[in-house]
């Protein structure tokens, strides 16, 4: 590809840091001090109290839903967007909750406030809000409404590192929040994710759940001793308090996280600069550009046709293919999750057309990679190719 979705997300300084780790005498590569240092540095950067480094954003999602299930063993409903990554919805299903889908707002690609409010029932336990593609999905009205109904907010910030609301980073508003450090995201640990919270008891459970449910993962000595006293017949190194997972990351991931975090803020500024230039240059007769950019941290260039025109969409894809510009149809997660086989099998009695904005994204939108070392000439080339659709239409 002349222009891939991501390029050079690992710098020489990242590789040098890994080499330094590997050159140590008898290096320990399983989860250890570098992972812990990365967690603390992430806390400081994000503005939260506790973070747990895991092996993927999908694992972060599943841990969050597992915590919710411990609070609501009877199950219930989780409000989710029709436009999101599959693991958000899968984690809801895997933990025995019922996903309740709502439509998005085109200006943010996140769930519509009014749609969320309309979907709340006595069975609602949480809203699992995806801050899609670098946009901010929060509003004062939504935060106030959830608080008044005593409904937990879980934030998926996997595609929106550094995005903010009212001057505060996303991922600090919810009961828990999830991040992904996959290769194409704002920063990467190859594979990796983070679960964040300001609640100590949740943090302790997350640590145990991440590592087989083992009591030795607890930070509180008094809590450990309580388990020891209650289980005198067990080896204290192997007391499993919870039916956990193995979601640990490793020291290479920790080293990469610390190295990449140093330049994250600068990279976000570059991405946002690219995004603003693109939006100001696109043909507004053809493309939707009326996004809410306040607090955004662009992940990718979302290219949305203003009108439903299948022939024009085919022509757009051909232009990009011929120019060797990589893209993904349907934006986040490939479009409308309600159309996916795993959702159809749930028999939720919903139809894709009940989510018109998500449907529009599904059929008439795509995204193109935006990354920090995208040059001005390359960005001009992308804009030129996109605007050539006027001559094709």
FENBELHU-V569297 format. One record per residue. N is the residue number from 1. RES is the residue in three letters. SS is DSSP state (H for helix, E for strand, L for the rest). PHI is phi as a letter, one per 40 degrees, with the letter a starting at -180 (none if undefined). OMEGA is omega as a letter, one per 20 degrees, with the letter a starting at -180 (* if undefined). Layout:
n=N res=RES ss=SS phi=PHI omega=OMEGA
n=N res=RES ss=SS phi=PHI omega=OMEGA
//
This chain:
n=1 res=UNK ss=L phi=none omega=r
n=2 res=UNK ss=L phi=c omega=r
n=3 res=UNK ss=E phi=b omega=a
n=4 res=UNK ss=L phi=c omega=r
n=5 res=UNK ss=L phi=c omega=r
n=6 res=UNK ss=L phi=a omega=r
n=7 res=UNK ss=L phi=a omega=r
n=8 res=UNK ss=L phi=f omega=r
n=9 res=UNK ss=L phi=c omega=r
n=10 res=UNK ss=L phi=b omega=a
n=11 res=UNK ss=L phi=c omega=r
n=12 res=UNK ss=H phi=c omega=r
n=13 res=UNK ss=H phi=c omega=r
n=14 res=UNK ss=H phi=c omega=a
n=15 res=UNK ss=H phi=c omega=r
n=16 res=UNK ss=H phi=c omega=r
n=17 res=UNK ss=H phi=c omega=r
n=18 res=UNK ss=H phi=c omega=r
n=19 res=UNK ss=H phi=c omega=r
n=20 res=UNK ss=H phi=c omega=r
n=21 res=UNK ss=H phi=c omega=a
n=22 res=UNK ss=H phi=c omega=a
n=23 res=UNK ss=L phi=c omega=r
n=24 res=UNK ss=L phi=c omega=r
n=25 res=UNK ss=L phi=c omega=r
n=26 res=UNK ss=L phi=f omega=a
n=27 res=UNK ss=L phi=c omega=r
n=28 res=UNK ss=L phi=c omega=a
n=29 res=UNK ss=L phi=b omega=r
n=30 res=UNK ss=L phi=c omega=a
n=31 res=UNK ss=L phi=d omega=a
n=32 res=UNK ss=L phi=a omega=a
n=33 res=UNK ss=H phi=c omega=a
n=34 res=UNK ss=H phi=c omega=r
n=35 res=UNK ss=H phi=c omega=a
n=36 res=UNK ss=H phi=c omega=r
n=37 res=UNK ss=H phi=c omega=r
n=38 res=UNK ss=H phi=c omega=r
n=39 res=UNK ss=H phi=d omega=a
n=40 res=UNK ss=H phi=c omega=r
n=41 res=UNK ss=H phi=c omega=r
n=42 res=UNK ss=H phi=c omega=r
n=43 res=UNK ss=H phi=d omega=a
n=44 res=UNK ss=H phi=c omega=a
n=45 res=UNK ss=H phi=c omega=a
n=46 res=UNK ss=H phi=c omega=a
n=47 res=UNK ss=L phi=g omega=r
n=48 res=UNK ss=L phi=b omega=a
n=49 res=UNK ss=L phi=c omega=a
n=50 res=UNK ss=E phi=b omega=r
n=51 res=UNK ss=E phi=b omega=r
n=52 res=UNK ss=E phi=b omega=a
n=53 res=UNK ss=E phi=c omega=a
n=54 res=UNK ss=E phi=b omega=a
n=55 res=UNK ss=L phi=c omega=r
n=56 res=UNK ss=L phi=a omega=r
n=57 res=UNK ss=H phi=c omega=r
n=58 res=UNK ss=H phi=c omega=r
n=59 res=UNK ss=H phi=c omega=r
n=60 res=UNK ss=H phi=c omega=r
n=61 res=UNK ss=H phi=d omega=a
n=62 res=UNK ss=H phi=c omega=r
n=63 res=UNK ss=H phi=c omega=r
n=64 res=UNK ss=H phi=c omega=a
n=65 res=UNK ss=H phi=c omega=r
n=66 res=UNK ss=H phi=c omega=r
n=67 res=UNK ss=H phi=c omega=r
n=68 res=UNK ss=H phi=c omega=a
n=69 res=UNK ss=H phi=c omega=r
n=70 res=UNK ss=H phi=c omega=r
n=71 res=UNK ss=H phi=c omega=a
n=72 res=UNK ss=L phi=b omega=a
n=73 res=UNK ss=L phi=c omega=r
n=74 res=UNK ss=L phi=c omega=a
n=75 res=UNK ss=L phi=g omega=a
n=76 res=UNK ss=L phi=i omega=a
n=77 res=UNK ss=E phi=b omega=r
n=78 res=UNK ss=E phi=b omega=r
n=79 res=UNK ss=E phi=c omega=a
n=80 res=UNK ss=E phi=b omega=r
n=81 res=UNK ss=E phi=c omega=r
n=82 res=UNK ss=L phi=c omega=r
n=83 res=UNK ss=E phi=b omega=r
n=84 res=UNK ss=L phi=a omega=r
n=85 res=UNK ss=L phi=c omega=a
n=86 res=UNK ss=H phi=d omega=a
n=87 res=UNK ss=H phi=c omega=r
n=88 res=UNK ss=H phi=c omega=a
n=89 res=UNK ss=H phi=c omega=a
n=90 res=UNK ss=H phi=d omega=a
n=91 res=UNK ss=H phi=c omega=r
n=92 res=UNK ss=H phi=c omega=a
n=93 res=UNK ss=H phi=c omega=a
n=94 res=UNK ss=H phi=c omega=a
n=95 res=UNK ss=L phi=c omega=r
n=96 res=UNK ss=L phi=g omega=r
n=97 res=UNK ss=L phi=c omega=r
n=98 res=UNK ss=E phi=b omega=r
n=99 res=UNK ss=E phi=c omega=r
n=100 res=UNK ss=E phi=b omega=a
n=101 res=UNK ss=E phi=c omega=r
n=102 res=UNK ss=E phi=b omega=a
n=103 res=UNK ss=L phi=c omega=a
n=104 res=UNK ss=E phi=b omega=r
n=105 res=UNK ss=L phi=c omega=a
n=106 res=UNK ss=L phi=c omega=a
n=107 res=UNK ss=L phi=c omega=a
n=108 res=UNK ss=L phi=b omega=a
n=109 res=UNK ss=L phi=g omega=r
n=110 res=UNK ss=L phi=b omega=a
n=111 res=UNK ss=E phi=d omega=r
n=112 res=UNK ss=L phi=c omega=r
n=113 res=UNK ss=H phi=d omega=a
n=114 res=UNK ss=H phi=c omega=r
n=115 res=UNK ss=H phi=c omega=r
n=116 res=UNK ss=H phi=c omega=a
n=117 res=UNK ss=H phi=c omega=a
n=118 res=UNK ss=H phi=c omega=a
n=119 res=UNK ss=H phi=c omega=a
n=120 res=UNK ss=L phi=c omega=r
n=121 res=UNK ss=L phi=b omega=r
n=122 res=UNK ss=L phi=d omega=a
n=123 res=UNK ss=L phi=c omega=a
n=124 res=UNK ss=E phi=c omega=r
n=125 res=UNK ss=E phi=b omega=a
n=126 res=UNK ss=E phi=a omega=r
n=127 res=UNK ss=E phi=b omega=r
n=128 res=UNK ss=E phi=c omega=a
n=129 res=UNK ss=E phi=c omega=r
n=130 res=UNK ss=E phi=c omega=r
n=131 res=UNK ss=L phi=c omega=a
n=132 res=UNK ss=H phi=c omega=r
n=133 res=UNK ss=H phi=f omega=r
n=134 res=UNK ss=H phi=g omega=r
n=135 res=UNK ss=L phi=c omega=r
n=136 res=UNK ss=L phi=c omega=a
n=137 res=UNK ss=L phi=b omega=a
n=138 res=UNK ss=L phi=c omega=r
n=139 res=UNK ss=L phi=a omega=r
n=140 res=UNK ss=H phi=c omega=a
n=141 res=UNK ss=H phi=c omega=a
n=142 res=UNK ss=H phi=c omega=r
n=143 res=UNK ss=H phi=d omega=a
n=144 res=UNK ss=H phi=c omega=a
n=145 res=UNK ss=H phi=c omega=r
n=146 res=UNK ss=H phi=c omega=r
n=147 res=UNK ss=H phi=c omega=a
n=148 res=UNK ss=H phi=c omega=r
n=149 res=UNK ss=L phi=c omega=r
n=150 res=UNK ss=L phi=f omega=a
n=151 res=UNK ss=L phi=b omega=a
n=152 res=UNK ss=E phi=c omega=r
n=153 res=UNK ss=E phi=b omega=r
n=154 res=UNK ss=E phi=b omega=a
n=155 res=UNK ss=E phi=b omega=r
n=156 res=UNK ss=E phi=c omega=a
n=157 res=UNK ss=L phi=b omega=a
n=158 res=UNK ss=L phi=d omega=a
n=159 res=UNK ss=L phi=b omega=a
n=160 res=UNK ss=L phi=b omega=r
n=161 res=UNK ss=L phi=d omega=r
n=162 res=UNK ss=L phi=g omega=r
n=163 res=UNK ss=L phi=c omega=a
n=164 res=UNK ss=E phi=a omega=r
n=165 res=UNK ss=E phi=b omega=a
n=166 res=UNK ss=L phi=f omega=r
n=167 res=UNK ss=L phi=g omega=a
n=168 res=UNK ss=E phi=b omega=a
n=169 res=UNK ss=E phi=c omega=r
n=170 res=UNK ss=L phi=c omega=a
n=171 res=UNK ss=L phi=h omega=r
n=172 res=UNK ss=L phi=b omega=a
n=173 res=UNK ss=L phi=c omega=a
n=174 res=UNK ss=L phi=c omega=r
n=175 res=UNK ss=L phi=c omega=r
n=176 res=UNK ss=E phi=a omega=r
n=177 res=UNK ss=E phi=a omega=a
n=178 res=UNK ss=E phi=b omega=r
n=179 res=UNK ss=E phi=b omega=r
n=180 res=UNK ss=E phi=b omega=r
n=181 res=UNK ss=L phi=b omega=r
n=182 res=UNK ss=L phi=c omega=a
n=183 res=UNK ss=L phi=d omega=a
n=184 res=UNK ss=L phi=c omega=a
n=185 res=UNK ss=L phi=c omega=a
n=186 res=UNK ss=L phi=d omega=r
n=187 res=UNK ss=L phi=a omega=a
n=188 res=UNK ss=L phi=b omega=r
n=189 res=UNK ss=L phi=b omega=a
n=190 res=UNK ss=L phi=g omega=r
n=191 res=UNK ss=L phi=b omega=r
n=192 res=UNK ss=L phi=i omega=r
n=193 res=UNK ss=E phi=a omega=a
n=194 res=UNK ss=E phi=a omega=r
n=195 res=UNK ss=E phi=b omega=a
n=196 res=UNK ss=E phi=b omega=r
n=197 res=UNK ss=E phi=a omega=r
n=198 res=UNK ss=L phi=b omega=a
n=199 res=UNK ss=L phi=b omega=a
n=200 res=UNK ss=H phi=c omega=a
n=201 res=UNK ss=H phi=c omega=r
n=202 res=UNK ss=H phi=c omega=r
n=203 res=UNK ss=H phi=d omega=a
n=204 res=UNK ss=H phi=c omega=r
n=205 res=UNK ss=H phi=c omega=r
n=206 res=UNK ss=H phi=c omega=r
n=207 res=UNK ss=H phi=c omega=r
n=208 res=UNK ss=H phi=c omega=a
n=209 res=UNK ss=H phi=c omega=r
n=210 res=UNK ss=H phi=c omega=a
n=211 res=UNK ss=E phi=b omega=r
n=212 res=UNK ss=L phi=g omega=a
n=213 res=UNK ss=L phi=g omega=a
n=214 res=UNK ss=E phi=c omega=r
n=215 res=UNK ss=H phi=c omega=a
n=216 res=UNK ss=H phi=c omega=r
n=217 res=UNK ss=H phi=c omega=r
n=218 res=UNK ss=L phi=c omega=r
n=219 res=UNK ss=L phi=c omega=a
n=220 res=UNK ss=L phi=c omega=a
n=221 res=UNK ss=H phi=c omega=r
n=222 res=UNK ss=H phi=c omega=r
n=223 res=UNK ss=H phi=c omega=r
n=224 res=UNK ss=H phi=d omega=a
n=225 res=UNK ss=H phi=c omega=r
n=226 res=UNK ss=H phi=c omega=r
n=227 res=UNK ss=H phi=c omega=r
n=228 res=UNK ss=H phi=c omega=a
n=229 res=UNK ss=H phi=c omega=a
n=230 res=UNK ss=H phi=c omega=a
n=231 res=UNK ss=L phi=b omega=a
n=232 res=UNK ss=L phi=c omega=a
n=233 res=UNK ss=L phi=c omega=a
n=234 res=UNK ss=L phi=b omega=r
n=235 res=UNK ss=L phi=c omega=a
n=236 res=UNK ss=H phi=c omega=r
n=237 res=UNK ss=H phi=c omega=a
n=238 res=UNK ss=H phi=b omega=r
n=239 res=UNK ss=L phi=b omega=a
n=240 res=UNK ss=E phi=b omega=a
n=241 res=UNK ss=L phi=c omega=a
n=242 res=UNK ss=L phi=b omega=r
n=243 res=UNK ss=L phi=c omega=a
n=244 res=UNK ss=L phi=c omega=a
n=245 res=UNK ss=L phi=b omega=r
n=246 res=UNK ss=E phi=b omega=a
n=247 res=UNK ss=L phi=b omega=a
n=248 res=UNK ss=E phi=c omega=r
n=249 res=UNK ss=L phi=c omega=a
n=250 res=UNK ss=L phi=b omega=a
n=251 res=UNK ss=H phi=c omega=r
n=252 res=UNK ss=H phi=c omega=r
n=253 res=UNK ss=H phi=c omega=r
n=254 res=UNK ss=H phi=c omega=r
n=255 res=UNK ss=H phi=c omega=r
n=256 res=UNK ss=H phi=c omega=a
n=257 res=UNK ss=H phi=c omega=r
n=258 res=UNK ss=H phi=c omega=a
n=259 res=UNK ss=H phi=c omega=a
n=260 res=UNK ss=H phi=c omega=a
n=261 res=UNK ss=H phi=c omega=a
n=262 res=UNK ss=L phi=c omega=a
n=263 res=UNK ss=L phi=b omega=a
n=264 res=UNK ss=H phi=c omega=a
n=265 res=UNK ss=H phi=c omega=r
n=266 res=UNK ss=H phi=c omega=r
n=267 res=UNK ss=H phi=c omega=r
n=268 res=UNK ss=H phi=c omega=r
n=269 res=UNK ss=H phi=c omega=r
n=270 res=UNK ss=H phi=c omega=r
n=271 res=UNK ss=H phi=c omega=a
n=272 res=UNK ss=H phi=c omega=r
n=273 res=UNK ss=H phi=c omega=r
n=274 res=UNK ss=H phi=d omega=a
n=275 res=UNK ss=H phi=c omega=a
n=276 res=UNK ss=H phi=c omega=r
n=277 res=UNK ss=H phi=c omega=a
n=278 res=UNK ss=H phi=c omega=a
n=279 res=UNK ss=H phi=c omega=a
n=280 res=UNK ss=H phi=c omega=a
n=281 res=UNK ss=H phi=b omega=a
n=282 res=UNK ss=L phi=c omega=r
n=283 res=UNK ss=L phi=c omega=a
n=284 res=UNK ss=L phi=c omega=r
n=285 res=UNK ss=L phi=c omega=a
n=286 res=UNK ss=L phi=b omega=a
n=287 res=UNK ss=E phi=b omega=r
n=288 res=UNK ss=L phi=c omega=a
n=289 res=UNK ss=L phi=b omega=a
n=290 res=UNK ss=L phi=c omega=r
n=291 res=UNK ss=L phi=c omega=r
n=292 res=UNK ss=L phi=c omega=a
n=293 res=UNK ss=L phi=c omega=a
n=294 res=UNK ss=L phi=c omega=r
n=295 res=UNK ss=L phi=g omega=a
n=296 res=UNK ss=L phi=c omega=r
n=297 res=UNK ss=L phi=b omega=a
n=298 res=UNK ss=L phi=d omega=r
n=299 res=UNK ss=L phi=c omega=a
n=300 res=UNK ss=E phi=a omega=r
n=301 res=UNK ss=E phi=c omega=r
n=302 res=UNK ss=E phi=c omega=a
n=303 res=UNK ss=E phi=b omega=a
n=304 res=UNK ss=E phi=b omega=r
n=305 res=UNK ss=E phi=c omega=a
n=306 res=UNK ss=L phi=c omega=a
n=307 res=UNK ss=L phi=b omega=r
n=308 res=UNK ss=L phi=c omega=a
n=309 res=UNK ss=L phi=a omega=a
n=310 res=UNK ss=H phi=c omega=r
n=311 res=UNK ss=H phi=c omega=r
n=312 res=UNK ss=H phi=c omega=r
n=313 res=UNK ss=H phi=c omega=r
n=314 res=UNK ss=H phi=c omega=r
n=315 res=UNK ss=H phi=c omega=r
n=316 res=UNK ss=H phi=c omega=r
n=317 res=UNK ss=H phi=c omega=r
n=318 res=UNK ss=H phi=c omega=r
n=319 res=UNK ss=H phi=d omega=a
n=320 res=UNK ss=H phi=c omega=r
n=321 res=UNK ss=H phi=c omega=a
n=322 res=UNK ss=H phi=c omega=a
n=323 res=UNK ss=L phi=c omega=a
n=324 res=UNK ss=L phi=f omega=r
n=325 res=UNK ss=E phi=b omega=a
n=326 res=UNK ss=L phi=c omega=r
n=327 res=UNK ss=E phi=a omega=r
n=328 res=UNK ss=E phi=b omega=r
n=329 res=UNK ss=E phi=c omega=r
n=330 res=UNK ss=L phi=g omega=r
n=331 res=UNK ss=L phi=f omega=a
n=332 res=UNK ss=H phi=d omega=r
n=333 res=UNK ss=H phi=g omega=r
n=334 res=UNK ss=H phi=g omega=r
n=335 res=UNK ss=L phi=h omega=a
n=336 res=UNK ss=E phi=c omega=r
n=337 res=UNK ss=H phi=c omega=a
n=338 res=UNK ss=H phi=c omega=r
n=339 res=UNK ss=H phi=c omega=a
n=340 res=UNK ss=L phi=c omega=a
n=341 res=UNK ss=H phi=d omega=a
n=342 res=UNK ss=H phi=c omega=r
n=343 res=UNK ss=H phi=c omega=r
n=344 res=UNK ss=H phi=d omega=a
n=345 res=UNK ss=L phi=c omega=a
n=346 res=UNK ss=L phi=c omega=r
n=347 res=UNK ss=L phi=f omega=a
n=348 res=UNK ss=L phi=c omega=r
n=349 res=UNK ss=L phi=f omega=r
n=350 res=UNK ss=L phi=b omega=r
n=351 res=UNK ss=L phi=b omega=a
n=352 res=UNK ss=H phi=d omega=a
n=353 res=UNK ss=H phi=c omega=r
n=354 res=UNK ss=H phi=c omega=a
n=355 res=UNK ss=L phi=b omega=a
n=356 res=UNK ss=H phi=c omega=r
n=357 res=UNK ss=H phi=c omega=r
n=358 res=UNK ss=H phi=c omega=r
n=359 res=UNK ss=H phi=c omega=r
n=360 res=UNK ss=H phi=c omega=r
n=361 res=UNK ss=H phi=c omega=a
n=362 res=UNK ss=H phi=d omega=a
n=363 res=UNK ss=H phi=b omega=a
n=364 res=UNK ss=H phi=b omega=r
n=365 res=UNK ss=E phi=a omega=r
n=366 res=UNK ss=E phi=a omega=r
n=367 res=UNK ss=E phi=b omega=a
n=368 res=UNK ss=E phi=b omega=a
n=369 res=UNK ss=E phi=c omega=r
n=370 res=UNK ss=L phi=b omega=a
n=371 res=UNK ss=L phi=a omega=a
n=372 res=UNK ss=L phi=d omega=a
n=373 res=UNK ss=L phi=c omega=r
n=374 res=UNK ss=L phi=c omega=a
n=375 res=UNK ss=L phi=c omega=r
n=376 res=UNK ss=H phi=c omega=r
n=377 res=UNK ss=H phi=c omega=r
n=378 res=UNK ss=H phi=c omega=r
n=379 res=UNK ss=H phi=c omega=r
n=380 res=UNK ss=H phi=c omega=r
n=381 res=UNK ss=H phi=c omega=r
n=382 res=UNK ss=H phi=d omega=a
n=383 res=UNK ss=H phi=c omega=r
n=384 res=UNK ss=H phi=c omega=a
n=385 res=UNK ss=H phi=c omega=a
n=386 res=UNK ss=H phi=c omega=a
n=387 res=UNK ss=H phi=c omega=r
n=388 res=UNK ss=L phi=c omega=r
n=389 res=UNK ss=H phi=c omega=r
n=390 res=UNK ss=H phi=d omega=a
n=391 res=UNK ss=H phi=c omega=a
n=392 res=UNK ss=H phi=c omega=a
n=393 res=UNK ss=L phi=c omega=*
//
